[in-house]
Amino acid sequence: MQSLFFVNKISWARDIHIDIAKGGFEGDSTIDNALVSMYAKCGMLVEALEVFDKMGGQTTVSWTKTIVGYIKLGFHEKALRCLEQMPLQGILIDDVTFLCGLRACANTNAFYDGLAIHAQMLKRVFMGILLSMTLFYICMQDVTIS
């Protein structure tokens, strides 16, 4: 029974992708991100990566969905490698992506990778606070001079 459900799920995913292609919706980042997510949830990592690789402009969302797919299917090291590639490709790592990276570290006992990700998160928070305080003091200086 379980294997029948799995086969139906794969067939269903492929049918949806075919309908999207026929409708001319491939190439839309929202649709492509949904396809990456759908294929990963169905355990079809090869198909998910094909869609990801064909995307015109990969975004933080598409990278995160790929990372989540790797994690869901047990490829935690590959998820961490994706996380490392994002800045090299000029892609901003957001909070959700950082959390996915921490999850991959927890699942592989990659303690030092987890510490590095945590340090990046803290650096981002600190830089945000520093920028806010700097802008505040600049504004306050303008107020006191006036």
C-alpha positions as CSV (number, residue, x, y, z in Angstrom):
1,M,0.0,0.0,0.0
2,Q,2.8,2.4,0.9
3,S,4.7,1.8,-2.3
4,L,1.5,2.4,-4.3
5,F,1.1,5.8,-2.6
6,F,4.7,6.6,-3.4
7,V,4.3,5.7,-7.1
8,N,1.1,7.8,-7.3
9,K,2.9,10.7,-5.7
10,I,5.7,10.6,-8.2
11,S,3.2,10.4,-11.1
12,W,1.2,13.2,-9.7
13,A,4.3,15.4,-9.4
14,R,5.4,14.8,-13.0
15,D,1.9,15.4,-14.2
16,I,1.8,18.8,-12.5
17,H,5.2,19.8,-13.9
18,I,4.0,18.8,-17.4
19,D,0.8,20.9,-17.0
20,I,3.0,23.9,-15.9
21,A,5.3,23.5,-18.9
22,K,2.3,23.2,-21.3
23,G,0.8,26.4,-19.7
24,G,4.1,28.2,-20.3
25,F,4.6,29.0,-16.7
26,E,8.2,27.5,-16.4
27,G,10.7,30.2,-15.8
28,D,8.5,32.1,-13.3
29,S,10.6,32.1,-10.0
30,T,7.5,31.4,-7.8
31,I,6.4,28.5,-9.9
32,D,10.0,27.1,-10.2
33,N,10.5,27.4,-6.4
34,A,7.2,25.5,-5.9
35,L,8.4,22.8,-8.3
36,V,11.7,22.4,-6.4
37,S,9.8,22.1,-3.1
38,M,7.2,19.7,-4.6
39,Y,9.9,17.4,-6.1
40,A,11.9,17.4,-2.8
41,K,8.8,16.6,-0.8
42,C,8.1,13.7,-3.1
43,G,11.7,12.4,-2.7
44,M,12.6,13.3,-6.3
45,L,15.8,15.1,-5.6
46,V,17.2,14.7,-9.2
47,E,14.1,16.4,-10.6
48,A,14.3,19.1,-7.9
49,L,17.9,19.9,-8.8
50,E,17.1,19.9,-12.5
51,V,14.5,22.6,-11.9
52,F,16.9,24.5,-9.6
53,D,19.7,24.4,-12.1
54,K,17.5,25.6,-15.0
55,M,16.2,28.6,-13.0
56,G,17.2,31.8,-14.6
57,G,17.8,33.8,-11.4
58,Q,18.2,31.7,-8.3
59,T,17.2,33.5,-5.2
60,T,17.5,33.0,-1.5
61,V,14.1,31.2,-1.6
62,S,15.2,28.8,-4.3
63,W,18.5,28.0,-2.5
64,T,16.6,27.6,0.8
65,K,14.1,25.2,-0.8
66,T,17.0,23.2,-2.3
67,I,18.7,23.1,1.1
68,V,15.4,22.0,2.8
69,G,15.1,19.2,0.1
70,Y,18.6,18.0,0.9
71,I,17.9,17.9,4.6
72,K,14.5,16.2,4.2
73,L,16.1,13.5,2.2
74,G,19.1,13.0,4.6
75,F,21.8,14.8,2.5
76,H,22.9,17.1,5.3
77,E,26.4,17.6,4.1
78,K,25.2,18.6,0.7
79,A,22.8,21.1,2.4
80,L,25.8,22.6,4.2
81,R,27.8,22.8,1.0
82,C,24.8,24.7,-0.6
83,L,24.9,27.1,2.3
84,E,28.6,27.7,1.7
85,Q,28.0,28.3,-2.0
86,M,25.3,31.0,-1.5
87,P,27.5,33.9,-0.7
88,L,29.9,32.9,-3.4
89,Q,27.1,33.2,-5.9
90,G,26.1,36.6,-4.5
91,I,23.0,35.2,-2.7
92,L,22.0,36.7,0.6
93,I,21.5,34.1,3.4
94,D,18.4,35.0,5.4
95,D,17.3,33.9,8.9
96,V,15.3,30.9,7.5
97,T,18.3,29.7,5.6
98,F,20.6,30.0,8.6
99,L,18.1,27.9,10.6
100,C,18.1,25.3,7.9
101,G,21.9,25.2,8.1
102,L,21.8,24.7,11.9
103,R,19.3,21.9,11.4
104,A,21.7,20.2,9.0
105,C,24.5,20.6,11.5
106,A,22.4,19.1,14.3
107,N,21.6,16.1,12.1
108,T,25.3,15.4,11.3
109,N,26.9,16.4,14.6
110,A,28.8,19.1,12.6
111,F,29.5,21.1,15.8
112,Y,32.0,23.5,14.3
113,D,30.0,24.2,11.2
114,G,27.1,25.0,13.6
115,L,29.3,27.4,15.5
116,A,30.3,29.1,12.3
117,I,26.7,29.5,11.2
118,H,25.8,30.8,14.7
119,A,28.7,33.3,14.5
120,Q,27.4,34.6,11.1
121,M,23.9,35.0,12.6
122,L,25.3,37.0,15.5
123,K,27.5,39.1,13.3
124,R,24.4,40.0,11.2
125,V,22.4,41.0,14.3
126,F,25.3,43.0,15.7
127,M,25.8,44.8,12.4
128,G,22.1,45.7,12.3
129,I,22.2,47.1,15.8
130,L,25.4,49.0,15.1
131,L,23.9,50.5,12.0
132,S,20.7,51.5,13.8
133,M,22.7,53.1,16.7
134,T,24.9,55.0,14.2
135,L,21.9,56.4,12.4
136,F,20.3,57.3,15.8
137,Y,23.4,59.2,16.9
138,I,23.6,61.0,13.6
139,C,20.0,62.1,13.9
140,M,20.5,63.1,17.5
141,Q,23.5,65.2,16.5
142,D,21.3,67.0,13.9
143,V,18.7,67.6,16.6
144,T,21.1,69.1,19.1
145,I,22.8,71.3,16.5
146,S,19.4,72.8,15.4
